[in-house]
Amino acid sequence: MAGARIGKGLWGGLIAAALALPASTAWGKEAVDLILHHGQVITVDRAFTLKTAVAVKGERIVAVGGEELLEAYSAPKVIDLAGKTLMPGFIDTHLHPKPVSPNDIAVQDAKSIVEVQAMLRAKAKELGPGKWITGYGWQESNFAEKRNLSRGDLDAAAPNNPVALLRAGSHSAAYNSAAFKIAKVDKNTPEPATGLIERGPDGEPSGIIRERMDVVSKFIPDPGWDAMRGPTITWLKQMLALGITSFHDASGTIDDEPVGKGGTDSKDLDPLWGQSNMTWKRAREIYAAMGDQLPRITMYIIHPGAERLKAFPYHTGYGDNHLRLGAIGENAVDGGFTGPTAWLLADYKGQPGFRGKGRFTDAELQELVDSAAKLGWQLGLHCIGDAAIVQTIKAYHNALNAIPDPVHGPNDRRWFTDHFTIMPPEDTMATMAQDHVMIAQQPNFLYNLDDRYSALLDDWRLTHNNAIATPVKKFGLFMAFSSDNLPIGPLVGLYAATTRKGPSGAVRGAEEAVSRQEAIRMYTANGAYLSWEENEKGTLEPGKLADMIVLPFDPLTGSAETFLTAKVDMTFVGGKLVYQRPVSGKKVALAK
């Protein structure tokens, strides 16, 4: 009996001691929070290694390997991928939050002008006469009529409401007569600097204004942040459904910072972003409350002027892994092809003498660049046309070779051009290579703007629009991918980068394509590098943040057309499941 009592006590003591030890000692397995296995794991490490399983503890990846991880680790949540693909979340290096305003119509979904008119009639009835009707995202190539919206189209549907519909890309907008009347725009209105009012044969405005939409839009009542905070959060969560776990917000401002610390008391703010914009201050408030439920943000800051920028106490890199400051940008050096006013070195096709417009004199641009460089900011300016790229690279070169960086040192400044749509002369790319200037490009432009490029560009520029292989492989330039909302989905960008096809199936410059592995790296790991976060995210490697997505197909071997139709199944930010796509009314179970 004594022996039995001793044995029982000894056994009980061993159990108690085992429970007090780490799980790896107690049961031979290390305790983690999540295991995903039985899939294809695309790590995007240097060797582009493929594995089948990942173990996660807290926010970070503990191990990547094969099915043997199930023997080494235990977790309360184990997901059988059933052959699906697990890869790093997409990092979009150029996005503009576009939350839905109470006065907006879903013009981005319209398949015809007739459908737009039906939306306008319904919204006019809802709001009542005199109230502005707004919307973002229409594109003439999506309309059955294959033409721009006109003033007459909008007048017919909403004669008693001013209407302002911003085209996808934000370089032009369509207005009706009521809007023009409020803004006093008529046949005698002079052309705005850096913009263009399209006119009919009689000189009357046709309804489209390119680039200088503020001529009318400054009269639109701003709904204010109180009304737009909720829609902004909704928009942020929608990015997770696209597999975007991080993005660079290209429309951030410091306007509402304290006066004397970068802010302004001026009410004359940029109406394109306006009082409803997610500023740096507002983003900090949102992310302090719910950052672990949202995609990570690196926020560009639109250059506010040298004095205000100097008064702002922070610079590129300030923040944490949920929200941080990025480049000064995307201050536009030229317009875009959705205007079109992109600044070219050659005439637009069929438009003798018209080459688009630059926004700055050389001296003005140099002052902007220099003022940011002196304070240790990264630069990421908008330059779409080849003439704009040439001007930008000259300004960058002057500053990079004359102004020491007080933060990052001479060899790690990571300045970049935003867009790089029309490939510039070779000597410009050679200068970029010499100065280590990088590129944040949107390969999806090739797909979504194919009709615009075909109508506006000469053969050489059409072939080499949104070039990848030449700048990257011939000149050694670093490139990260993004979308600029045209459309946002990264899978479209991967399709365009690897096939060089537009919607018609026509191939534009097959020699500018890259492999699927290269394209995936540019949409993941390279985006992390652009914000000095290559040791934190962008690949699936031990020690990095578990920002991951599950795709229902193999992006390395599947049909190219699958990129245009497939949906993301699951999205994880820091190991937390933040999005799961319903499939036939069911969700994938998290096995215990």
N, C-alpha and C positions, 0 to 999 in steps of 0.2 A: 504493500500500500504506500509505504514511504517512497519506494522507487517510482511508483506511478505518479505520486504527487510531484516528485522532483521533475519527472519527464514532462508532465503537463505544464508545470511552471516554466521549464526550460523552453518548451515549444511556444508557449505564450510569449515568453520574452523574445524569442527569435522573430516571431511575427511582429511584435511591437517595434523591434529594432529595424526590421525590414521596411516597415511602413515609414519609419523615420528617415530612411535613406532615399537618395534620388531614385527615380523609377528605373534608370539604366542599371543601377546596382541591384535593386530589389527584384526585378523580373527579367533582367537581361535585355530590356528594351529601353531606349531613351524616350521620355514623354515629350510629345510635341502637340500642337493644337490641330493640325490639319495634314492629311496625306492625300495626294492625288496620284493615281497610278493607272497602269494598264492603258496607256495612251501613247501618243507620240509627243514628246516634249522637245520643242525647238528652243534650245538654250540661248542662241545668238551670242554665244561666247566667241572668243577669237577663232576657234576652229569650227564654229557653227555645229557643235556637237548635238547629236540627237540621243535622247534618253527616253525612259518610259515613266519615271516617277519623280515626285518632288515632295519633300517634307518641310513644313512651315511651323515656326514657333513664334508667337507674337506677330510682329509685323514683317519678320524676315525669314528668308529661306535658310534652312539648316542644312539640307542635303539635296543633291540631284543625282539620280542614278537609275538603276533598274529595279525589278521587282523585289530584289533583296532588301530594299528599304523597309518593306513590310516586316521583315525579320529583325531589323535594327531599331525600328521606331514604333511607338504606339500612339494613337491619337483618338480623341472622342469623335472626330469627324474624318471619315475616310470616303473619298469620292472615286468610284470606278469610272474612268473616262471612256471605257468601252471602245477604245480605238480612236477616239477623237483627238484633236490637236490642242496641246497646251503650249502657249507661247507668251512672251512678254506683252504687256499691254501696249497699245499704240501711244506714241508721244507726238502730238500734232503741234508743230512749232509755229503755227500761225492760225489763230481762230479769233472770231469776234462773237462774243455772246449776243444772241438775238432773242431775248425773251419776248413773249407775246403781250402787247399792250391791250388794254380794254377796247381801244378803238381800231385794232388791227383786223383785217380779213386775212384768210389763209391763202393769199395770192400765190404763194410758192407751190401750192397743190393744183392750181388751175391748169387744165389741159387745153383750154381755148379762151379766146377773148369773150366769147358768149358766157362762159362759166365765170369769168371775172365780173362781168356785168351782173350776173345773178347774185354773186356775193355782195356786190356794192348795193344792190337794191335791198337785200335783206338787212345789211348793216345800217343803211339809211333809215329803214323802218324802225330798227331797234333803237338807234340813237336820237332820231328826230332831226328836223331841218337845222342847218347851220353848224352842226358838229362836224369836226374833221374826221375823215375816214383815212386810215393809214394801213400800211402793210409792207412786207419785205419779201423779196425772193422770186419775183416773176422773171421769166426768161422767154424771149420770143421763140426760141427753138422748141420750147415745150408746147407752144400753142398750135392748134390745128391750122390757124391762119398763117403761121410762120412769118409774123411781122411784129413790130413794136406796138405797144399800146399807144393810142393817140388821145389827144384832148377830146375829140368828138366821141370816141368810145366811152370815155368816162362821163362826159356830159349827158349822154343818152341814158345812163344808168342812175346817176346821182346828180341831177342838175342843181339841187338845193343844198348840197353838202360839199365843202371843199375836200378834194381828194389828193393824196400824195402817196404814190406807190413806188417804193425804192426797188430798183432792179437788183437781182442777185449780183453780188460783187461790190455794190455800193458806189458805183462810179457814174450812175445816171438814175433819173427818176422820172415818172410820168405824173402829170398834174392835169386837173380839169380847169375849166374857165373860172369856176368859183374860187379856186385856189389862186389863179393868176390875178384875179380881181383884187383879192386881199393883199397880194404882194405887189400890186401895180406893175405887173409884167405885161407888156403889149408890144406891138410892132415897133414902137419907138424906143424900147428899152435897149441900152447899149450892151454889147457883149461883156460879161463879167470877166475880170482878169483870171486867167488860168482855167476858164470854163467856156461853155458854149451853149447857147439857146438854139435848139433846132427850130427851123422856120419852114413854112410852106411857101409856095410860089408867090403868094401875096405879101410875104414878109411877116405874117402873123405867126406867133409861136405855135408849133405843132403839138406841144404837150410834153416834149422831152427836154430836160436840161441835163447836160453832162458836167460832171465834177463839181460845179458850184451850186449844188442843190440848196445851199443855205439862202440863196436869193429868195426862195419861197419857204423853205422848211423852218426858217427862224420865226415864222408866224404861227407855227403849230404849237398849241399849248402842251407843255411837257407834263406827263402824268405824275412825275415826281417819284422819288425813291420808295416812299411808303407803298405806292401802288405797284412798283416794279420789283421789289425785293422778292416776293413770293414767286412770280414768273421767272426771275433770274435763277433761283434755286431749282425750279422745275427744269429749266434749260440745262443747267449743269448736270442734273441727274440723267437727262437724255443722252449726254455724251457717253455715259457709262454703257448704255445699250449699244453703242457703236464700237465698243472696245477701247475707247480713249481713256486711259488711266492718268494721263498728264497732258496738259496743253499749255501753250504760250498764248496769253490773252493779249492780242495786238491792239487793243483800244483802251488801255488803262490810262488814268490821269491822276494828278495830285491836286486837282482844282479845289477840292473841299478840305485840304489840309489847313491848319491854322495859317492865317495871314502872317507873313514874316517867317514861316517855315515851309514855304513852297506853295501855299494855297493862294487863292484870290477871292476878293469880295465882288469881283465883276460878275454881272448877270449875263454878259455877252459871251456865253460859252459856245463851243462848237455844237451846232444843233444836230449834227449827225450822231453824236454821242450824248451830249446834253446832260440835263440834271438827273436823268434816269440811269445813267451809266454806272456800271460796277467799278467804282474808283478803288484805288489802293486802300483807302480808309474803310470803305464798305465791304470790300473783300475780306479784310482782316476781321471785321465783326462777324461775317458769315462763317468764316473758317475757324474762328475761336469757338463757335457754338457747335459746328457740325462738320469739321474738316475731314473726319474719318469716313464720312458717308459720301464724299464728293471726289471728283478727279482733282489731282494736284495741279496747281497753277504756278507758272512763271509769268509774271505780269510785265509786259512792256510798259513804258511810260512815254506818252506823247510829249515831246520836248515843249516845256512851258515857257521858254525864254531863259536866257542866261542867268538873269538875276534870281528868278524864282527857283531855278534848278540849283543854284549855288546855296540858296537858303534852305533847301530840303536836306535834312540831316542824314539821309541814307543814300546808298548807291547799289548798283548791280550786285546781287548775291545776298542782300539782306533778307532775312526771313528764316523759314524752316522748310522741312521737306513736304509740307502741305501747301505753303504759300510763300513765294519769294519774289524779289524784284529781278527783272530781267534787263533787257536792252532798252536804250532810248530808241523808240520807233513807234509806229511805222511811218512817221512823218514822210509824206509822199513827195518824192522828187519828181514824179510825173503822174499821169493818170493811169488808166487801164484800158483793156480792150472791151470791157463791158460799157465803156463810155460811148465811143472809143476816143481816148485822148493820150494813150501811151506815146511816149516821145521816141521817135525812131530816127535813125541816121539816113533813111531813105523815105521817099514818098509812100504814103498808103496807096495800095493798088487801086487804080481808077480814080484817084483824087490828086491830080498834079498840084504840087506846092504844099500839100498838107502832110505834116509829119508829126502831128500831135503837139503837146505842149509840155515844157518844163515848168516847174513851180518856183525855182530859185535861180537867182544869178549865182555865178561861181562864188562870189564874195559872201553872199548870204548863206549858201550851203556850207562854206568853209567855217563861218562863224558858229553855226549850229554844231557842226562836228567838233570843232576845237573846244567849245564850251563844255561839251559832255566829256571829251577826252581828258581834260584837265582835272575833272572830278572823279575819274576812275570808272566811268560808265562804259558798258559795252554799247556798241552801235549796231542797229539793225534797221536800216532805212529802206523804204519802199522804192524799188526801181524796177520797172517792167520792161520798158523799151531799151534798145541797145544804147541810144544816146543818153538816157538817164543813168544807165549802168556806167558808162564812160565817165560822166560827170561825178557820180558818187565815188567811184574808185579813185579818181584823182584827189578828191577831198579827203578820203580815207588815207591815201598814201601820204599826203602832206602831213596830216596829223600824226599818223603812226610813226613817222620818221622824224618828227620834231618835238613831240610832246610825250614825256615819260608817263607811264601808267603808275599812279601812286598806290594801286591796289594789287593788280595781277602781274606786274612785271612786264618786261619787253616781249617775251615770247609766249605769253598765254592770255592774250586779250580777247580772242574768239569773236571778233567783229564779223558781221555777216551782211550780205545783201538779201533783202526780202523780195522774193519772187524770181528775179533772174530769168524772165520769160523769153526774151529775144537775145540769143547768144551774141555777146559783143565781139569786137575785133580781138585777134589772138594776143596782141600786145597788152590789152587790158586784162585778159586772163593770166598772162604771164606776170603782170604786176600783182594780181590777186595772190598768185602762188608765192611770190616773193614776200608779200606782206602777211601771208597766212590768213587771208580774208576768206570766210566761208560762205555757204549758200543755204538759205532756207527756201526751198522750192515747193511748188504745188504741181505734181505730175498730173493730177486730175484736171487741171486746166486744159491739157491737151484733149481730154475726152469731152469735157463739158462745154468748151468754147471752140470746138472744131469748126463749126459753121462760121463763127466770127473770124477766126484766123484765115479760113479759106477765102472769105470775102475781102479781107483787108491786107493780106500779106503777099509779098512777092514770093516766088517759088522757093528761093533759098531760105528765107525767114520762116516760111510755112513748114519746110522740112525740118528745120532745126529749132522750132519753138519748144520751149521747156526742155532743152537739151540736157542730158544727164551724162552719157558716156564720154563725150568730148571734154567737158570741164573736169570730170572726175578722173578719167583714165589717161587722157592726154596731158592734162595740166596738173593733175594731182590735187584738185580742189576738194575740200570736204563739203559734203552735202547732207542735209537732213530734210525730211519730207514734212509736208503739212497740207492743209486743204483750203484755207481762206474761205470756208463755207460754200465752196462751189464744186460739188456738194461736200458735206463734211465727211462722209463715210470713208475711212482709210482704205477699205477694200477696193474702191473705185480707183484710188491713187495707185495701188499696187498693180491693178489691171493695166492702167495707162502706162506706167513706168516699164512694164515688162512686155507689153504688146505693141505700144505706140499706136493703138487704134482709137478712133473716134466712134460715135454711135453708128455711123454708116458702115463701119468695118474697114474704112480706108486706113492704110498704114502711113503714118507721117514720120519719115526718117528712121527706118528700122535700125540704122547704125547707132542711134542714140539710146536704144533700149539697154536695160541692165537685167541681170539674172534675178530670179525670185529671191534667192538668198541675199543678194545685194540690196534689193528693194526693201525687204523686210528689215534689214539692218538699218537702212536709212529712215525707216518709220519707227524704230525702237531705240536701239543703242545710240545712234547718232544724235537723236533728239536730246538724250540725256547729256551727251557731251557738250551740246550747245549751251547748257546752263551749268556747267561744271559739276554735274551730278553723275558722271560715268561710274563712280564707285558706289553709288546708291541705288541705281535703277537702270532699266533699259535692257537688261539681260537676266536670265534665270540662272543665278550662280549663288553658292552659299555666301551668306552675309548681306545679300542685297534685299531690298524691299520686295515683298511678294506681291508685286503688281502684275497680274496675269489675266489672260483671257483664254476661253475655250472656244475653238471653232469646230463646226460639225464636218469639216472637210480638211483635206491635206493641202495646204497652200503651196507646198513644194512640188507636188505632182498632179494635183487635180486639174480639171479643165479650166482654162483661162476664164471662160464665161461664168464659171461659178463665182468668181469674185464680184460679179455684178448682181448676183441674186442671193448669195448666202447671208445669213445673219449670225451674229455672235450669240453663243449659247450662255456663257457665264462670264462675269467680270469680277475680279478680285482687286481690291486696293489695300495694300498692307496686310494681305492674308484674309481680309474680311470680304465675304461675298456681298457685293453691293448691287449686282444686277443678275437676274436669271430669266432667260426667255421662256415663256410658257410654250410647251409643245403639246398640241392636242389637249389643251386644258390642264396639263399636268406639269409638275416641276420635277427636275431630277432630285432624287432623294439624297440626303446627306446621311450615309450609313454610319452607324455607331459601332 
